[in-house]
């Protein structure tokens, strides 16, 4: 077995070498890949309803493209399982989707604030994954990250459009209260043992706590300065970690 930390660079493990790696490394990689396989499909199904919710043809078109790309993400990560000769349905069923999708998307305001905040949190995670030692996963994350930026852009433009009316501003404010805690939770627990393992093997480079703090600093600036919604400086007034690990987080 090879020691990933000492001997392997980003992207240096190929599919043909995967099953020769340390069992812990294999388990961690399959855990993350399974999360994506399950969540990208489930999320695309959730997003699909928002195509008709969009207020203008331009937004409908961009939302349809986003849904198409989410299904594409599912297929992209599913191919990683196929390449390893594994039953993706078995792994995805066992793992389940991210807890971010446990909160329902009920309106267009919900959808665009989700994209602007929760997809932005996902992009923070993907910026970690693009340094992964497992080459096929690294490449899949590089391709997916580019598309996630586009989804965040749609969210930002959708929010900007809503802010033009008093009713829209109220909808954005309500959606921020709903989705910001979801985005913060998506990083996992501050004391996550799994995060320690991810960092030991080079799959992630930073702690959940640090990533969450950087994310909150970024989105708080956007929400307060650009959207005109007040937020406390202290993140713990919005969300706090209440456990070791949060299941079905990255």
LINURDA-V364855 format. One record per residue. N is the residue number from 1. SS is DSSP state (a for helix, b for strand, c for the rest). PSI is psi as a letter, one per 20 degrees, with the letter a starting at -180 (* if undefined). BURIAL is + if it has 24 or more other ideal C-beta (glycine too) atoms within 12 Angstrom, else -. Layout:
# LINURDA-V364855
n: [N,N]
ss: [SS,SS]
psi: [PSI,PSI]
burial: [BURIAL,BURIAL]
This chain:
# LINURDA-V364855
n: [1,2,3,4,5,6,7,8,9,10,11,12,13,14,15,16,17,18,19,20,21,22,23,24,25,26,27,28,29,30,31,32,33,34,35,36,37,38,39,40,41,42,43,44,45,46,47,48,49,50,51,52,53,54,55,56,57,58,59,60,61,62,63,64,65,66,67,68,69,70,71,72,73,74,75,76,77,78,79,80,81,82,83,84,85,86,87,88,89,90,91,92,93,94,95,96,97,98,99,100,101,102,103,104,105,106,107,108,109,110,111,112,113,114,115,116,117,118,119,120,121,122,123,124,125,126,127,128,129,130,131,132,133,134,135,136,137,138,139,140,141,142,143,144,145,146,147,148,149,150,151,152,153,154,155,156,157,158,159,160,161,162,163,164,165,166,167,168,169,170,171,172,173,174,175,176,177,178,179,180,181,182,183,184,185,186,187,188,189,190,191,192,193,194,195,196,197,198,199,200,201,202,203,204,205,206,207,208,209,210,211,212,213,214,215,216,217,218,219,220,221,222,223,224,225,226,227,228,229,230,231,232,233,234,235,236,237,238,239,240,241,242,243,244,245,246,247,248,249,250]
ss: [c,c,c,a,a,a,a,c,c,c,c,c,b,c,a,a,a,a,c,c,c,c,a,a,a,a,a,a,a,a,a,a,a,a,a,a,a,a,a,a,a,a,a,a,a,a,a,a,c,a,a,a,a,c,c,c,a,a,a,a,a,a,a,a,a,a,a,a,a,a,a,a,a,a,a,a,a,a,a,a,a,a,a,c,c,c,c,a,a,a,a,a,a,a,a,c,c,c,a,a,a,a,c,c,c,c,c,a,a,a,a,a,a,a,a,a,a,a,a,a,a,a,a,a,a,a,a,a,a,c,c,c,c,b,a,a,a,a,a,a,a,a,a,a,a,a,a,a,a,a,a,a,a,a,a,a,a,a,a,a,a,a,c,c,c,a,a,a,a,a,a,a,a,a,a,a,a,a,a,a,a,a,a,a,a,c,c,c,c,c,c,c,a,a,a,a,a,a,a,a,c,c,c,c,c,c,c,a,a,a,a,a,a,a,a,a,a,a,a,a,a,a,a,a,a,a,c,c,c,c,c,c,c,c,a,a,a,c,c,c,c,c,c,c,c,c,c,c,c,c]
psi: [q,q,o,g,g,h,i,p,r,p,j,i,p,r,h,h,i,g,i,i,r,p,h,g,g,g,g,g,g,h,g,g,g,g,g,g,g,g,h,h,g,g,g,g,h,g,h,h,h,i,g,i,h,p,i,q,h,g,h,g,g,h,h,h,h,g,g,g,h,g,h,h,g,g,h,g,h,h,h,h,g,g,h,j,k,q,o,h,h,g,g,h,g,h,g,r,r,q,i,h,j,h,p,q,o,i,r,h,g,g,g,h,h,g,g,h,g,g,h,h,g,h,h,h,g,h,h,g,h,i,j,q,h,o,g,h,g,g,g,h,h,g,g,h,g,g,h,h,h,h,g,g,g,g,g,g,h,g,g,g,g,h,i,i,q,g,g,h,g,h,g,g,g,g,h,g,h,g,h,g,h,g,g,h,h,i,i,r,q,h,k,p,h,h,h,g,g,g,h,h,j,j,h,q,i,r,q,g,g,g,g,g,g,h,g,g,g,g,h,g,g,g,g,g,g,h,i,k,p,p,q,q,h,o,h,i,i,h,q,q,p,j,r,g,q,o,q,k,r,*]
burial: [-,-,-,+,-,-,-,+,-,+,+,-,+,-,+,-,+,+,-,-,+,+,-,-,+,+,-,+,+,+,+,+,+,+,+,+,+,+,+,+,+,+,+,+,-,+,+,-,-,+,+,-,+,+,+,-,-,-,+,-,-,+,+,+,-,+,+,-,+,+,+,+,+,+,-,+,+,+,+,+,+,-,-,+,-,+,-,+,-,-,+,+,-,-,+,-,+,+,+,+,+,-,+,-,+,-,+,+,+,+,+,+,+,+,+,+,+,+,+,+,+,+,+,+,+,+,+,+,+,+,+,+,+,+,+,+,+,+,+,+,+,-,+,+,+,-,+,+,+,+,+,+,-,+,+,+,+,+,+,-,+,+,+,-,-,-,-,+,-,-,+,+,+,-,+,+,+,+,+,+,+,+,+,+,+,+,+,+,+,+,-,+,-,+,+,-,+,+,+,-,+,+,+,+,+,+,+,+,-,-,+,+,+,+,+,+,-,+,+,+,-,+,+,-,-,-,+,-,+,-,+,-,-,-,+,-,-,+,+,-,+,-,-,-,+,+,-,+,+,+]
